[in-house]
Each structure stands twice: as C-alpha cells, then as structure tokens.
Amino acid sequence: MMPPKPLLRPTDRGLACAVGGLLVDPWQPAPVAVVTHAHADHACRGCGRYYCAAAGAGVLRTRMGADAEIHAIEYGTRFTLADESGEAELSFHPAGHVLGSAQVRIRAMRGAQDDRVWVASGDYATLPNPTCDAFEPVACDVFLTESTFGLPIYRWRPPAEVHARINDWWRENAGAGRTSVVFAYGLGKAQRVLAGLDASIGPIGVHGAVDGLLGDYADAGVALPETVRAVGEHKAALKGRGMIVAPPSTMGTPWLRSLAGGRREGGGMRTAMASGWMAVRGRRRWRSVDAGFVLSDHADWPGLLDAIERTGARSIGVTHGSSEALARYVREVRGLDAFVVPTRYTAEDDANAESDDTPDDGGGA
Ligand SMILES: [Zn+2]
C-alpha cells in the first residue's frame, strides 16, 4: 500500500498544505499565507490573506504594509480554511521566539489522506524572554522543528546572567566616558536586549529600525525601558555614557561614529554583538566588535531535544540549520522517525540575515 500523501509538504513556494489552499510561511506571494512570525524568512509581502497569532499582528502589519489583509487569531483558538480540495483546522500556539511568534497546529477535517496532527513550529525558543509569550509544547503526531542551533555545542546560559553581563559592561564603559553599542537584530533581539537593560546606568538610544517597532511592542503590553531615537538633540546626552541598541548593519557608519564619547571624558565607544552566533567567535564580520553576548531567540541543543520530546510526536521533520545532524540524532538515539525538510534558507543565510536591519530582511538568531 502506498503511504498516505503527507498533509504538509515542502514546495518551491514554501510549506504547502494538501487541503485548504494554504501555505505556511510562503517565500513568495501566495493567496493564503499562514505566518508563524514576522521575520522576513517567514513572512513575505504581497500575499492575498495573512493569518497570524493576534499578538504578532501589529509587527506583521508594520512589515507587510498597511494594505495587507491580516486575520489575527488568538493563541489556542481553532479556525478552518477550506477550498475545493478539502478543509484544514488550524490553531496558533506560542513559540517563545519573538513578539507574536507561533507554532501552527494543523489537521485535515476532510479531503486529505493524512489524518495525523501536524505542528509547524516556525522558529522557537525555550528559555525565558520577557518580550513574548513562552513556548508551549503542543501534542501532535508530526512535529516540524527548526535546527538553527541544532548541534550539541550550543548550550545557552540563563538569560538573566547574560543581561547582567551586558549591564556590567555598560556601567564600566560609562564610567570611562565611552558610549556603549549593542548590535542586535531589529525585530525581537533588540527589544529583548532593551528589556534587560538597567536604565539607572544611563540614557538609552535606539536606531530608527528598532524605534519603528517599539509602538507595536507598547501596544502588545510589553514593558520596555524609556528610549530615545539616537538622532539630533538626543545625541549629546547619549555620548560617553549612553547605551545604543542598533542593527548590525550600522557598524562603522558615520551615524554610529557620531555617537562616540568626547576625548575630554576619556572618550570613544565600545561595541558588542548580542547573538547566539557569538558562541562561535570565528565569524569574520563580527571579529571587529569589542565584546560578544550569547543571547539567542532560538532553542539550543537541549532545548530542541526537550521540545521534541514534549510534543510526543513519533515523526520529526527538521529544517533550518544543522538539520541532518539533529535528524540523525533523533532517529538513532531517540528512535523516532526523522526526516529533513528542505528550505530555501540555509544556516549561513540566517546568520547573514541577522546582520541586516531593513524590514525585508530575515530573522535574527
Ligand atoms: Zn525568526
């Protein structure tokens, strides 16, 4: 007997569902896009209709444009999408990655051979993050997991420890009359860095790409310290004692250099990168920063394995990053069925995407 045609399958347009006419995180404009989160490697402009978790609707609108048709669905609420091929039942569940990020639970109501429950997790993280809802394991038969950091070398320290190190570094720089700069991807990582800053140390300035999303975070009720856009008359207060949070693409720009502390106070500037990739300091473009803080919005190796186990799924699809390694481990050590889901994006793309700040660029690691 032929195995049933899977409910979700990778196509050159993204992950297609056999019924309901929908794609999960399409890479090209599609009539119906079910979007896990607003990073550019998961959400593209020009789709007919978008479905997303309600918590992420604000940032998705900011990125997809005012005219986008966005259907915001509360976490855990089931809804259906139907077309001539059949009907799918879907729901969103928190993924702990960035504001509004979701796993998508899908099963066919009619029209499909495959009656299993699928969960497409998008990007997810399992450690505490005050800027979004915590990851919730969802029981399923088939779990599609990312593996951006799917190697045993990746093990994150508790986030509170990393935030304390960032504050210590800032305090030391401010004491020496130096401006502190943390490079962080504009959607998600930047706000997470901000949430951990001790505003009693000094004033906090942000780049426009970060500032443009702060309204959505405020609307979603995420508490962040007071910030100013690091331009014009705000610059004087920031120089020599402030903290600047900016996308990595601002590295070496005249704007950034203009925020250095004056020579009289000691002067200059110290830069740092906040990223999971700082766990492996070889990457050339980041050698120029003075410090690295290992802060990731993706699950580390133990987090991936724990998440996989908690779904109870017998079949695991692995995508993004070290997918072969994680799939092999899951198959050989855990005894589960595991397969690789090809993606247009490679781990290297992911790392590069993180260094860009334009709304059309990819997801921060
Ligand atoms: Zn992402």
Residues whose N, C-alpha, C, O or C-beta is under 5 A from the ligand:
A	BS01	ZN	H39 D123 G363 G364
